[in-house]
Structure formats: C-alpha cells, structure tokens
C-alpha cells in the first residue's frame, strides 16, 4: 500500500518544512495548506510540492482541499495561548489550545471522511493527558483521543469528547506520534535558551530539575515518512524520544559549554519557579514561560515503556548534532557584529 498524494497541515512550520522536504525527496506529491504562501517560501521551489493559501480552521475548505489526496497529516500545535481569566483552572475560557489541538483535529478527521481519505497521521505530544493540570497537555490529550477514536473499527456513533463533537467516520487508518521536545536548527527550545545565555549575565532557571529527552527534528520527520505506508503503524501510537535524558539544568550547562558562555545559572526552588512563570506570563511580546508551562514541566517529558517507539527507531544524539548549528549561528552573529562595526 502506498499513499502518493498527501495533504499536510502545519507544513510550513518547524517540523513541517523538514517533513515536507523528506516526502518530496521520496517522490511524493505534497499539498501544503498555509495561511500565507510566504510562510512556506522554502517549499515552493520543490517540484512535487504545492503550497496553497487556505483557512485550515474552516471544515468546508479542508474537505475541498483534501479531495484527490490519499492521506492527511496534521502537525499543527501552539506552545502558548492568549486567554483571559484563571489560566491555571480547567474552566478558563477556551483559546488557541482548544482551537488548534482539539477542534482542528476533529475538523480534519471529518474532512477526511467527506473527501474519502482513510489515512491520517497526527502529531500529539509526550505528556498529552486529558486530565492534566496544564491546558496545553490537556488539549493535546483530548485531541489525541479524538484521533484515536476515529481509528476504532466500530459503527459511527456521534458523541462528545472534551466539548468537541464526534462526527467523523470511524475505522480510519490513524497513527499518532508523541515526541518529546524537538530540537534542530530554528527550534524554539534550545535556541531560546541559547539567546538568554548570550544576552544575560545571570539566568534564573525555573523548574531546573524538569526532565526531557530531546529528539532531533529530522528523526521525527523520518518517523512520519516511514510510517505513512506501513500497515503495522495503523491504529498505533508511538513515543518519539532521543537517546539521552537531561534535566533542564543539564541542558543549560551543555549550552554553556557549547557556546563558551559564562552566564551564571540560578536554579529556582519550586515556589520561586511558579512566581517566575507567573511574572513572565505577563511580559509583552514572545512568551518565555507561563504558568501553563510550569504545570507541564511537573510531568517528566521522557519516554517510558507505554507506547513504544516506531520500528527501527535509531534517534540521533543531541550532543552529536546541536554544536554544529549552535556554534554556526553564533559565528554568523559575530559576522553581523563585525559588519556593523565596519559600517558595512
């Protein structure tokens, strides 16, 4: 069984650009739905890739764009949301998490059913749990359950889950991937901490003992591409982790050594970690941390024996890959400084 024409949601994002390039290199026809074509500049030139401007949150548009495709892949995810009220309470007003992690998977599954697509691959997250105190993990857990529900071999039975209507045809060939934090050039994880080390003489570190098992973006993309045609992956959930576990403090120490930065790290105890997250939540501009991040970091972001990894999973080590692009970015930054000093 081979799925030759794939529609990708989130194809212009960090993981999406790598996955779409991988699929194109394998000769697949890929349609990328994006809000703005300019967000996918690097993909437009690929000969087997079609970038289409579309509102992916409109179920009718999804069904229209899915027609003629053999499979759909959903990679859409957001790390922060803007909601009013108590973000630490489950009854907080629904915002970006619910729209992107719950409603979008539901709409995509329904659109697949209408367009005659039976193959659906979904990006969830390690730690996804409908009962989590973290809005991010809770919404990811509900969305994951919706996708898993679509893969059950049962008669259609509309219902609700987490406030989302179940209207899709069941019995789809679904596969769910749950990665730990993903690293690679352009990520929003290591690069964020690297920038802090470059800018600040001292870095307060909330949740310093939070545990992660970072996985390389290229390995995540390969897992999706390999699993696409594999019938053994149907109705399976895979956890994707790198070979090594780190605490947040150990990751920061690795970055210090790699970047040769002497910034002082100040590990914060639990109460100060929460206070730090609360203060940063109200910082204008890009969010460094929120209380929801604090709640999520209480759950180790590492693989257990639960779901298992894909067949032949051989993830690459962070310490073998990251220094090349981290130090490369640092050198490019120095070149910019030199040009500025020379008024060029």
GUFIFI-973122 format. One line per field, with one value per residue (C-alpha): x, y, z; chain; residue in three letters. Coordinates in nm, 3 decimals. Each point is the difference from the previous one (the first is absolute). Layout:
# GUFIFI-973122
u c(X; ...)
v c(Y; ...)
w c(Z; ...)
chaine c(A; ...)
residu c(Ala; ...)
//
This chain:
# GUFIFI-973122
u c(0.000; 0.138; -0.141; 0.128; -0.181; 0.006; -0.155; 0.192; -0.137; 0.279; 0.234; 0.163; 0.103; 0.319; -0.073; -0.217; 0.268; 0.231; -0.274; -0.128; 0.356; 0.044; -0.323; 0.092; 0.343; -0.185; -0.198; -0.333; -0.242; -0.055; -0.260; 0.081; -0.288; 0.119; -0.148; 0.260; 0.213; 0.293; 0.021; 0.098; 0.255; 0.249; -0.254; -0.143; 0.301; -0.025; -0.131; -0.255; -0.131; -0.308; -0.041; -0.360; -0.128; -0.298; -0.180; 0.062; -0.251; -0.288; -0.122; -0.153; 0.332; 0.182; -0.238; 0.044; 0.382; 0.014; -0.179; 0.230; 0.248; 0.081; 0.102; 0.004; 0.256; -0.071; 0.303; -0.172; 0.084; 0.044; 0.213; -0.177; -0.349; -0.169; -0.292; -0.159; -0.072; 0.164; 0.232; 0.074; -0.363; -0.152; -0.307; 0.207; -0.142; 0.096; 0.261; 0.271; 0.070; -0.358; -0.031; 0.326; 0.035; -0.365; -0.222; 0.248; 0.060; -0.376; -0.058; 0.287; -0.136; -0.348; 0.145; 0.194; -0.320; -0.178; 0.291; 0.040; 0.339; 0.057; 0.364; 0.070; 0.324; -0.012; 0.260; -0.082; 0.251; 0.166; -0.191; -0.333; -0.270; -0.369; 0.023; 0.320; 0.006; 0.181; -0.239; 0.254; 0.033; -0.372; -0.098; 0.260; -0.142; -0.357; 0.110; 0.198; -0.304; -0.214; 0.247; 0.023; -0.380; -0.004; 0.216; -0.236; -0.169; -0.353; -0.323; -0.024; -0.139; 0.000; 0.081; 0.221; 0.347; 0.138; -0.270; 0.083; -0.261; 0.088; -0.137; 0.270; -0.022; 0.183; 0.226; 0.261; 0.362; 0.149; 0.346; 0.087; 0.352; 0.086; 0.343; 0.192; 0.139; 0.131; 0.336; 0.166; 0.100; -0.270; -0.165; -0.173; 0.161; 0.380; 0.019; -0.207; 0.231; 0.306; -0.123; -0.051; 0.354; 0.134; -0.203; 0.002; 0.288; -0.226; -0.294; -0.267; -0.098; -0.354; -0.064; 0.371; -0.062; -0.270; 0.096; 0.012; 0.109; 0.058; -0.056; 0.149; -0.243; 0.140; -0.071; -0.358; -0.054; 0.144; -0.233; -0.301; 0.126; 0.089; -0.330; -0.214; -0.015; 0.066; -0.315; 0.151; -0.025; -0.377; -0.185; 0.334; 0.133; 0.377; 0.208; 0.297; 0.300; 0.371; 0.253; 0.082; -0.188; 0.091; -0.125; -0.057; 0.306; 0.213; -0.123; 0.097; 0.342; 0.042; -0.085; 0.244; 0.279; -0.095; -0.028; 0.285; -0.224; 0.064; -0.348; -0.089; -0.285; -0.230; -0.216; -0.328; -0.188; -0.356; -0.184; 0.234; -0.030; -0.376; 0.041; 0.251; -0.240; -0.286; 0.202; 0.131; -0.355; -0.086; 0.315; -0.088; 0.107; 0.117; -0.061; 0.305; -0.204; -0.352; -0.173; -0.129; 0.360; 0.073; -0.284; 0.112; 0.357; -0.120; -0.043; 0.328; 0.020; 0.174; -0.096; -0.120; -0.095; -0.357; -0.043; 0.342; 0.195; -0.045; 0.172; 0.374; -0.004; 0.361; -0.009; 0.306; 0.158; -0.039; 0.365; 0.108; -0.213; -0.077; 0.352; 0.034; -0.297; 0.016; 0.358; -0.072; -0.279; 0.234; 0.265; -0.258; -0.096; 0.364; 0.027; -0.302; 0.169; 0.320; -0.194; -0.179; 0.327; 0.143; -0.315; -0.061)
v c(0.000; 0.338; 0.345; 0.225; 0.330; 0.143; 0.316; 0.148; 0.238; 0.194; -0.073; 0.345; -0.037; -0.123; -0.373; 0.044; 0.143; -0.292; -0.259; 0.150; 0.007; -0.365; -0.103; 0.194; -0.168; -0.334; 0.107; 0.062; 0.269; 0.232; 0.272; 0.246; 0.208; 0.324; 0.332; 0.185; -0.137; 0.215; -0.212; -0.294; 0.169; -0.282; -0.258; 0.175; -0.088; -0.374; -0.162; -0.233; 0.249; 0.220; 0.280; 0.119; 0.294; -0.122; 0.043; -0.340; 0.071; 0.000; -0.357; 0.058; 0.131; -0.298; -0.245; 0.182; 0.001; -0.362; -0.128; -0.194; -0.072; -0.344; 0.104; 0.296; 0.097; 0.242; 0.167; 0.311; 0.096; 0.313; 0.036; 0.302; 0.142; 0.326; -0.055; 0.219; -0.113; -0.271; -0.186; -0.243; -0.112; -0.256; 0.224; 0.286; 0.138; -0.215; 0.154; -0.095; -0.340; -0.118; 0.139; -0.153; -0.319; -0.110; 0.165; -0.018; -0.378; -0.051; 0.209; -0.169; -0.347; 0.099; 0.156; -0.321; -0.200; 0.237; -0.001; -0.379; 0.001; -0.297; 0.065; 0.261; 0.071; 0.227; 0.186; -0.008; 0.053; -0.200; 0.068; 0.054; -0.080; 0.104; 0.026; 0.208; 0.327; 0.154; 0.138; -0.088; -0.363; -0.032; 0.132; -0.221; -0.296; 0.069; 0.047; -0.322; -0.185; 0.138; -0.129; -0.338; -0.016; 0.043; -0.310; -0.228; -0.267; 0.074; 0.140; 0.380; 0.126; 0.381; 0.116; 0.246; -0.003; 0.297; 0.222; -0.103; -0.172; -0.341; 0.004; -0.180; -0.346; -0.253; -0.273; 0.236; -0.108; 0.237; 0.026; 0.233; 0.124; 0.144; 0.167; 0.140; 0.352; 0.025; 0.158; 0.109; 0.314; 0.260; -0.173; 0.200; -0.201; -0.009; 0.323; 0.183; -0.102; 0.070; 0.357; 0.046; -0.114; 0.246; 0.294; -0.042; -0.020; -0.209; -0.222; -0.090; -0.358; -0.108; -0.373; -0.085; -0.369; -0.040; -0.298; -0.014; -0.246; 0.230; -0.149; 0.126; 0.156; -0.211; -0.319; 0.112; 0.075; -0.339; -0.176; 0.161; -0.074; -0.362; -0.060; 0.139; -0.326; -0.244; -0.201; -0.102; 0.364; 0.014; 0.065; 0.040; 0.272; 0.054; 0.194; 0.179; 0.072; 0.050; -0.243; 0.212; 0.159; 0.343; 0.225; 0.359; 0.096; -0.257; 0.134; 0.353; -0.120; -0.172; 0.328; 0.190; -0.234; -0.007; 0.378; 0.072; 0.226; 0.073; 0.119; -0.095; -0.250; 0.055; -0.310; 0.109; -0.202; -0.102; 0.302; 0.246; -0.200; 0.052; 0.370; 0.040; -0.167; 0.221; 0.319; -0.104; -0.084; 0.370; 0.105; 0.172; -0.170; -0.357; -0.216; -0.143; -0.198; -0.014; -0.167; -0.257; -0.082; -0.035; -0.253; -0.192; -0.022; -0.181; -0.309; -0.154; 0.043; -0.334; -0.331; -0.291; -0.354; 0.106; 0.049; -0.096; 0.146; -0.057; -0.301; 0.047; 0.322; 0.122; 0.362; 0.221; 0.154; 0.368; 0.037; -0.140; 0.236; 0.322; 0.148; 0.028; 0.230; 0.171; 0.111; 0.075; 0.237; 0.156; 0.063; 0.154; 0.230; 0.103; 0.074; 0.230; 0.179; 0.043; 0.141; 0.244; 0.114; 0.052; 0.191; -0.250)
w c(0.000; -0.099; 0.065; -0.277; 0.052; 0.349; 0.141; 0.293; 0.263; 0.170; -0.288; 0.013; 0.364; 0.165; -0.032; -0.308; -0.226; 0.079; -0.047; -0.327; -0.134; 0.103; -0.173; -0.314; -0.006; 0.000; -0.307; 0.176; -0.116; 0.295; 0.046; 0.280; 0.135; 0.158; 0.098; -0.211; -0.281; 0.110; 0.316; -0.222; -0.225; 0.039; -0.119; -0.304; -0.215; 0.069; -0.322; 0.162; 0.257; -0.045; 0.255; 0.033; 0.203; 0.200; 0.330; 0.154; 0.277; -0.251; -0.029; -0.345; -0.134; 0.151; -0.171; -0.330; 0.020; 0.118; -0.310; -0.226; 0.280; 0.137; 0.351; 0.237; 0.263; 0.285; 0.158; 0.137; 0.357; 0.210; 0.313; 0.150; -0.014; 0.086; 0.235; 0.261; 0.353; 0.206; -0.233; 0.281; 0.010; -0.241; -0.047; -0.138; -0.324; -0.294; -0.222; -0.243; 0.160; -0.040; -0.352; -0.127; 0.205; 0.032; -0.259; -0.288; 0.030; 0.021; -0.313; -0.184; 0.076; -0.114; -0.316; -0.067; 0.023; -0.239; -0.247; 0.010; 0.176; 0.228; 0.105; 0.269; 0.188; 0.303; 0.204; 0.370; 0.281; 0.272; 0.320; -0.179; 0.256; 0.007; 0.381; 0.018; 0.192; -0.298; -0.261; -0.270; 0.105; 0.065; -0.344; -0.166; 0.191; -0.110; -0.361; 0.013; 0.134; -0.284; -0.257; 0.171; 0.006; -0.378; -0.034; 0.187; -0.211; 0.104; -0.135; -0.013; 0.328; 0.036; 0.351; 0.180; 0.149; 0.186; -0.149; -0.358; -0.213; -0.139; -0.353; -0.199; -0.148; 0.216; -0.127; -0.149; -0.021; 0.256; 0.152; 0.290; 0.077; 0.342; -0.008; 0.293; -0.054; -0.356; -0.074; -0.322; -0.190; 0.055; 0.297; 0.273; 0.281; -0.004; -0.198; 0.259; 0.283; -0.214; -0.055; 0.374; 0.070; -0.257; 0.133; 0.379; 0.249; 0.228; -0.095; 0.259; -0.079; 0.086; 0.045; -0.031; 0.066; -0.266; -0.217; -0.380; -0.267; -0.301; -0.344; -0.327; -0.249; -0.286; 0.194; 0.068; -0.371; -0.097; 0.246; -0.167; -0.352; 0.082; 0.175; -0.279; -0.203; 0.283; 0.078; 0.334; 0.107; -0.053; 0.329; 0.179; 0.228; 0.007; 0.250; -0.158; 0.219; -0.046; 0.150; 0.308; 0.289; 0.139; 0.273; -0.103; 0.203; -0.187; -0.333; 0.102; 0.109; -0.337; -0.175; 0.222; -0.099; -0.369; -0.031; 0.241; 0.207; 0.364; 0.093; 0.355; 0.030; 0.297; 0.062; 0.160; 0.263; -0.075; 0.139; -0.168; -0.322; 0.007; 0.081; -0.282; -0.246; 0.121; -0.054; -0.342; -0.107; -0.004; -0.182; -0.331; -0.321; -0.037; 0.306; 0.175; 0.251; 0.142; 0.291; -0.247; -0.092; 0.372; 0.039; -0.309; 0.129; 0.313; -0.221; -0.123; -0.378; -0.052; -0.160; 0.208; -0.096; -0.082; -0.375; -0.128; -0.293; -0.375; -0.158; -0.057; 0.204; 0.030; 0.120; -0.024; 0.307; 0.081; 0.095; -0.337; -0.209; 0.185; 0.029; -0.380; -0.049; 0.340; -0.051; -0.366; 0.102; 0.251; -0.267; -0.234; 0.284; 0.041; -0.373; 0.031; 0.290; -0.201; -0.296; 0.226; 0.155; -0.349; -0.106; -0.280)
chaine c(A; A; A; A; A; A; A; A; A; A; A; A; A; A; A; A; A; A; A; A; A; A; A; A; A; A; A; A; A; A; A; A; A; A; A; A; A; A; A; A; A; A; A; A; A; A; A; A; A; A; A; A; A; A; A; A; A; A; A; A; A; A; A; A; A; A; A; A; A; A; A; A; A; A; A; A; A; A; A; A; A; A; A; A; A; A; A; A; A; A; A; A; A; A; A; A; A; A; A; A; A; A; A; A; A; A; A; A; A; A; A; A; A; A; A; A; A; A; A; A; A; A; A; A; A; A; A; A; A; A; A; A; A; A; A; A; A; A; A; A; A; A; A; A; A; A; A; A; A; A; A; A; A; A; A; A; A; A; A; A; A; A; A; A; A; A; A; A; A; A; A; A; A; A; A; A; A; A; A; A; A; A; A; A; A; A; A; A; A; A; A; A; A; A; A; A; A; A; A; A; A; A; A; A; A; A; A; A; A; A; A; A; A; A; A; A; A; A; A; A; A; A; A; A; A; A; A; A; A; A; A; A; A; A; A; A; A; A; A; A; A; A; A; A; A; A; A; A; A; A; A; A; A; A; A; A; A; A; A; A; A; A; A; A; A; A; A; A; A; A; A; A; A; A; A; A; A; A; A; A; A; A; A; A; A; A; A; A; A; A; A; A; A; A; A; A; A; A; A; A; A; A; A; A; A; A; A; A; A; A; A; A; A; A; A; A; A; A; A; A; A; A; A; A; A; A; A; A; A; A; A; A; A; A; A; A; A; A; A; A; A; A; A; A)
residu c(Unk; Unk; Unk; Unk; Unk; Unk; Unk; Unk; Unk; Unk; Unk; Unk; Unk; Unk; Unk; Unk; Unk; Unk; Unk; Unk; Unk; Unk; Unk; Unk; Unk; Unk; Unk; Unk; Unk; Unk; Unk; Unk; Unk; Unk; Unk; Unk; Unk; Unk; Unk; Unk; Unk; Unk; Unk; Unk; Unk; Unk; Unk; Unk; Unk; Unk; Unk; Unk; Unk; Unk; Unk; Unk; Unk; Unk; Unk; Unk; Unk; Unk; Unk; Unk; Unk; Unk; Unk; Unk; Unk; Unk; Unk; Unk; Unk; Unk; Unk; Unk; Unk; Unk; Unk; Unk; Unk; Unk; Unk; Unk; Unk; Unk; Unk; Unk; Unk; Unk; Unk; Unk; Unk; Unk; Unk; Unk; Unk; Unk; Unk; Unk; Unk; Unk; Unk; Unk; Unk; Unk; Unk; Unk; Unk; Unk; Unk; Unk; Unk; Unk; Unk; Unk; Unk; Unk; Unk; Unk; Unk; Unk; Unk; Unk; Unk; Unk; Unk; Unk; Unk; Unk; Unk; Unk; Unk; Unk; Unk; Unk; Unk; Unk; Unk; Unk; Unk; Unk; Unk; Unk; Unk; Unk; Unk; Unk; Unk; Unk; Unk; Unk; Unk; Unk; Unk; Unk; Unk; Unk; Unk; Unk; Unk; Unk; Unk; Unk; Unk; Unk; Unk; Unk; Unk; Unk; Unk; Unk; Unk; Unk; Unk; Unk; Unk; Unk; Unk; Unk; Unk; Unk; Unk; Unk; Unk; Unk; Unk; Unk; Unk; Unk; Unk; Unk; Unk; Unk; Unk; Unk; Unk; Unk; Unk; Unk; Unk; Unk; Unk; Unk; Unk; Unk; Unk; Unk; Unk; Unk; Unk; Unk; Unk; Unk; Unk; Unk; Unk; Unk; Unk; Unk; Unk; Unk; Unk; Unk; Unk; Unk; Unk; Unk; Unk; Unk; Unk; Unk; Unk; Unk; Unk; Unk; Unk; Unk; Unk; Unk; Unk; Unk; Unk; Unk; Unk; Unk; Unk; Unk; Unk; Unk; Unk; Unk; Unk; Unk; Unk; Unk; Unk; Unk; Unk; Unk; Unk; Unk; Unk; Unk; Unk; Unk; Unk; Unk; Unk; Unk; Unk; Unk; Unk; Unk; Unk; Unk; Unk; Unk; Unk; Unk; Unk; Unk; Unk; Unk; Unk; Unk; Unk; Unk; Unk; Unk; Unk; Unk; Unk; Unk; Unk; Unk; Unk; Unk; Unk; Unk; Unk; Unk; Unk; Unk; Unk; Unk; Unk; Unk; Unk; Unk; Unk; Unk; Unk; Unk; Unk; Unk; Unk; Unk; Unk; Unk; Unk; Unk; Unk; Unk; Unk; Unk; Unk; Unk; Unk; Unk; Unk; Unk; Unk; Unk; Unk; Unk; Unk; Unk; Unk; Unk; Unk; Unk; Unk; Unk)
//
